[in-house]
Amino acid sequence: MDSYADTAEFYDIAGRSYWKPRAATLTKALSGAAGGPIVDIGAGTGLVVELLGAALPAAEFIAVEPSAAMRAALIGRLLNRPELAARVTVVPETIEAVALPERLGGAVACGVLGYLDPERRRELWRMLARRLAPGARAVVEAIPFPPTRVVRPIRVGAARFGERTHEIWLGSEPAATPGRIELTTLCRVRAGDRVLRECVSRQEWFAVDMNTIVTETAAAGLCSRRTGWDLAALWPEGAARLDARTSSAAESINR
């Protein structure tokens, strides 16, 4: 079953507002990409591929996306951008099933770590440590929802289409299994004050915070540096460290 079948049409409504303030950080982290393609793990509708494709006109990409609904939007985006389409290979698999090249010029994993149990994350970190080319970086996203308290749904995006407004809301609560969250996505279509359509998706995610990323990646031989409130850059140059300022910031997130 495609968990994004009902919500994919709303994804960009939230995604564009999310990536707008992070675009410079992401492109700067990956601007040194060389020696291979950039793999986007969980490419979704292609927002990140589009952003990086514009900033890095010589880069090639592997867009890994198992959801058919998300890939439909990704392919539609690429069809409208032939120059970018020529540089993007779309793979309908999970990252474990993809035959990647020996050298990667970079990697992105945003909105995806929550799906990976600890062993699958360790496999991901080891793969990045082996395959990232010299000077290349990976950018990964910590899960912004805490596993110990309820976050009431907040509207993270809205867009007007003709006489109707599409909205997307996100919230979370602790899952029955410690260290996990139940993420709730509410999508709604309104005409004025009248709700015409509504769908709710609930998924259980692993609560992968910044401290977890730092600890796990260090064990795999990756360095880490915080590049934003919820983003970290990784590279294979020895044990991971955070400076005092970054450590304090990471601790404040996880309280």
C-alpha positions as CSV (number, residue, x, y, z in Angstrom):
1,M,0.0,0.0,0.0
2,D,1.3,3.5,-0.9
3,S,1.2,5.5,2.3
4,Y,1.3,8.7,0.2
5,A,-1.6,7.9,-2.1
6,D,-4.0,10.3,-0.4
7,T,-1.5,13.0,0.6
8,A,1.0,13.4,-2.3
9,E,-1.1,16.1,-4.0
10,F,-0.6,18.3,-0.9
11,Y,3.1,17.6,-0.4
12,D,4.5,20.6,-2.3
13,I,2.2,23.0,-0.5
14,A,4.2,22.3,2.7
15,G,7.5,21.4,0.9
16,R,8.0,24.7,-0.8
17,S,7.7,26.7,2.4
18,Y,10.0,24.3,4.2
19,W,12.8,24.4,1.6
20,K,12.7,28.1,0.8
21,P,14.7,29.2,4.0
22,R,16.9,26.1,3.8
23,A,17.8,26.3,0.1
24,A,21.1,28.2,0.5
25,T,22.2,25.9,3.3
26,L,21.5,22.8,1.3
27,T,23.2,24.0,-1.9
28,K,26.2,25.3,0.0
29,A,26.7,21.9,1.7
30,L,26.5,20.1,-1.6
31,S,28.4,22.6,-3.8
32,G,31.6,20.6,-3.6
33,A,30.0,17.5,-5.1
34,A,32.4,15.7,-7.5
35,G,33.3,12.3,-8.5
36,G,29.8,10.9,-8.9
37,P,26.1,11.6,-8.9
38,I,24.1,13.0,-5.9
39,V,21.6,10.5,-4.6
40,D,18.4,11.9,-3.1
41,I,17.0,9.2,-0.8
42,G,13.3,9.6,-0.6
43,A,13.1,12.2,-3.4
44,G,9.4,12.7,-3.1
45,T,8.0,15.1,-5.7
46,G,11.4,16.3,-6.7
47,L,11.6,19.6,-4.8
48,V,15.2,19.0,-3.7
49,V,16.3,17.6,-7.1
50,E,14.9,20.8,-8.7
51,L,16.5,23.1,-6.2
52,L,19.9,21.4,-6.5
53,G,19.6,21.0,-10.2
54,A,19.3,24.7,-10.7
55,A,22.2,25.5,-8.3
56,L,24.5,22.7,-9.6
57,P,24.1,22.7,-13.4
58,A,26.8,20.1,-14.0
59,A,25.6,17.6,-11.3
60,E,23.8,14.3,-12.1
61,F,21.2,12.8,-9.7
62,I,19.8,9.5,-8.6
63,A,16.2,10.1,-7.3
64,V,15.2,7.2,-5.1
65,E,11.5,7.2,-4.4
66,P,9.4,4.0,-3.7
67,S,6.0,5.8,-3.6
68,A,4.2,5.7,-7.0
69,A,2.1,8.8,-6.1
70,M,5.2,10.8,-5.3
71,R,7.0,9.6,-8.4
72,A,4.1,10.7,-10.6
73,A,4.6,14.3,-9.3
74,L,8.4,13.9,-9.7
75,I,8.1,12.7,-13.3
76,G,5.7,15.6,-14.1
77,R,8.2,18.1,-12.7
78,L,11.0,16.6,-14.8
79,L,8.9,16.6,-18.0
80,N,8.6,20.4,-17.6
81,R,12.4,20.7,-17.3
82,P,14.1,18.7,-20.1
83,E,17.6,19.9,-19.2
84,L,17.1,18.6,-15.6
85,A,15.4,15.4,-16.7
86,A,18.5,14.6,-18.7
87,R,20.5,14.5,-15.5
88,V,18.1,12.7,-13.2
89,T,17.7,8.9,-13.0
90,V,14.5,8.0,-11.2
91,V,14.6,4.7,-9.2
92,P,11.3,3.2,-7.8
93,E,13.0,1.4,-4.9
94,T,14.0,1.8,-1.3
95,I,17.6,2.8,-0.7
96,E,18.6,-0.7,0.3
97,A,17.5,-2.1,-3.0
98,V,19.3,0.4,-5.2
99,A,22.6,-0.6,-7.0
100,L,24.6,2.6,-6.4
101,P,27.8,3.6,-8.0
102,E,31.0,3.1,-6.1
103,R,31.5,6.9,-5.7
104,L,28.8,9.4,-4.9
105,G,29.2,13.2,-5.3
106,G,26.8,13.8,-2.5
107,A,23.6,12.5,-0.8
108,V,20.4,13.9,0.7
109,A,18.1,12.1,3.1
110,C,15.3,14.4,4.3
111,G,11.9,13.2,5.5
112,V,13.1,9.6,5.4
113,L,15.2,8.7,8.5
114,G,12.0,8.2,10.5
115,Y,11.2,5.1,8.4
116,L,14.5,3.4,9.1
117,D,15.1,1.3,12.1
118,P,18.5,1.5,13.9
119,E,20.1,-1.3,11.8
120,R,18.9,0.2,8.5
121,R,20.3,3.6,9.6
122,R,23.6,2.0,10.5
123,E,23.7,0.4,7.0
124,L,23.0,3.8,5.5
125,W,25.8,5.5,7.5
126,R,28.3,2.8,6.5
127,M,27.3,3.1,2.9
128,L,27.9,6.8,2.9
129,A,31.2,6.4,4.7
130,R,32.3,4.0,1.9
131,R,30.9,5.8,-1.1
132,L,31.1,9.5,-0.6
133,A,33.9,10.9,-2.8
134,P,36.6,13.1,-1.3
135,G,35.1,16.5,-0.6
136,A,31.6,15.2,-1.0
137,R,28.9,15.7,1.7
138,A,25.6,14.2,2.7
139,V,22.8,16.3,4.2
140,V,20.4,14.5,6.5
141,E,17.3,15.8,8.4
142,A,16.6,15.1,12.1
143,I,12.9,14.4,12.9
144,P,11.5,17.6,14.5
145,F,8.9,15.9,16.6
146,P,9.8,14.8,20.1
147,P,9.0,11.2,21.2
148,T,7.8,12.2,24.7
149,R,5.1,14.8,24.2
150,V,2.0,15.5,22.1
151,V,2.4,18.1,19.3
152,R,-1.0,19.4,18.4
153,P,-1.6,19.6,14.6
154,I,-0.3,22.8,13.1
155,R,-1.0,24.1,9.6
156,V,2.3,23.8,7.7
157,G,1.0,24.9,4.3
158,A,-1.9,26.3,2.4
159,A,-2.5,27.2,-1.3
160,R,-5.5,28.6,-3.2
161,F,-6.6,26.9,-6.4
162,G,-9.5,28.8,-8.0
163,E,-12.3,28.9,-5.4
164,R,-10.8,26.3,-3.2
165,T,-8.0,26.2,-0.6
166,H,-5.8,23.2,0.0
167,E,-4.3,22.8,3.5
168,I,-1.9,20.4,5.1
169,W,-1.5,20.0,8.9
170,L,1.1,18.0,10.9
171,G,1.1,16.8,14.4
172,S,2.5,13.9,16.5
173,E,2.2,12.0,19.7
174,P,4.3,9.4,21.5
175,A,3.8,5.9,19.9
176,A,3.2,2.8,22.0
177,T,6.9,1.8,21.3
178,P,9.4,3.9,23.2
179,G,11.5,6.1,21.0
180,R,8.9,6.3,18.3
181,I,6.2,8.8,17.3
182,E,2.9,8.6,15.6
183,L,2.9,11.2,12.9
184,T,-0.5,12.5,11.8
185,T,-0.9,14.3,8.5
186,L,-4.2,16.0,7.9
187,C,-5.1,17.2,4.4
188,R,-8.1,19.3,3.8
189,V,-9.8,21.1,0.9
190,R,-12.0,24.1,1.8
191,A,-14.4,26.4,0.0
192,G,-14.6,29.3,2.3
193,D,-15.5,27.9,5.8
194,R,-16.9,24.7,4.3
195,V,-14.7,21.5,4.3
196,L,-15.2,19.7,1.0
197,R,-12.7,16.9,1.5
198,E,-10.4,15.7,4.2
199,C,-8.0,12.8,4.6
200,V,-5.9,11.7,7.6
201,S,-2.7,9.6,7.4
202,R,-1.0,8.2,10.5
203,Q,2.5,6.7,10.3
204,E,4.7,5.4,13.1
205,W,8.2,6.9,12.8
206,F,11.5,6.4,14.7
207,A,12.3,9.7,16.5
208,V,15.8,10.3,15.1
209,D,17.0,13.5,16.7
210,M,20.3,15.4,16.1
211,N,22.1,13.7,19.0
212,T,21.2,10.3,17.6
213,I,22.5,11.3,14.2
214,V,25.8,12.5,15.6
215,T,26.3,9.3,17.7
216,E,25.4,6.9,15.0
217,T,27.3,8.6,12.2
218,A,30.4,8.9,14.4
219,A,30.3,5.1,15.0
220,A,30.3,4.6,11.2
221,G,33.3,6.9,10.7
222,L,31.5,10.0,9.6
223,C,32.1,13.6,10.7
224,S,29.0,15.7,11.3
225,R,28.3,19.5,11.4
226,R,25.0,21.1,12.0
227,T,24.0,23.2,9.1
228,G,20.6,24.3,10.3
229,W,17.9,23.8,12.9
230,D,17.1,20.3,11.7
231,L,19.9,19.6,9.1
232,A,23.3,18.0,9.5
233,A,26.1,17.7,6.9
234,L,28.1,14.4,7.0
235,W,31.5,13.5,5.5
236,P,33.9,10.5,5.9
237,E,36.9,12.1,7.6
238,G,37.0,10.5,11.0
239,A,35.2,10.7,14.3
240,A,32.2,13.1,14.4
241,R,32.4,16.1,16.7
242,L,30.2,19.1,17.4
243,D,31.6,22.3,18.8
244,A,30.3,23.7,22.0
245,R,27.8,25.9,20.3
246,T,26.4,23.1,18.1
247,S,26.2,20.7,21.1
248,S,24.2,23.2,23.1
249,A,21.8,23.7,20.2
250,A,21.4,20.0,19.7
251,E,20.6,19.5,23.4
252,S,18.0,22.3,23.3
253,I,16.1,20.6,20.5
254,N,16.0,17.3,22.4
255,R,14.6,18.6,25.7
